[in-house]
Amino acid sequence: MNNERKQILYVDDDQASLDMMTNWISSNEESFEVTTVNSVAAALDAVGSCSYDLFLLDDFLGRGSGVGLCREIRALGSKKPVIIYSGQVSPENFERAKAAGVNGYLIKPDDLDMLVPTIRRVLGLKPRVFADKIRPRAVQAIL
């Protein structure tokens, strides 16, 4: 098994969310290293300067959207997984995300407990515990 830390770029325009999510992911999965940025422009700079294993994006980013950023990441040629973690919930949002090439869509804050298992799944990693395989309600996931 590859013991390298997986590099995740998390993009959200809310600093409290950036801090909370970095702590949440790090405390639940020590093999993930999270880099945070707070804008689409900073995300595109980061994408150009580092090779990330996964992109975790809020959909509402002030002067842009996570779905739009996903389109730009795909236009740059990246096939790395993209997960939207957002409070924007509607069938239209899911369809826009799917069309943009998003690999997973989780609802903020309800699906927080599914975040690390979903990251592991889209990265092709095995579930860490049995609880990663079960969920009492359905999760919106685009495959």
Secondary structure, DSSP 8 states (H G I E B T S, - for coil): ---S-EEEEEE-S-HHHHHHHHHHHHHH-TTEEEEEESSHHHHHHHHHHS--SEEEE-SB-SSSBHHHHHHHHHHTT--S-EEEEES--SHHHHHHHHHHT-SEEEETTTTHHHHHHHHHHHTT---SSGGGG--SS------
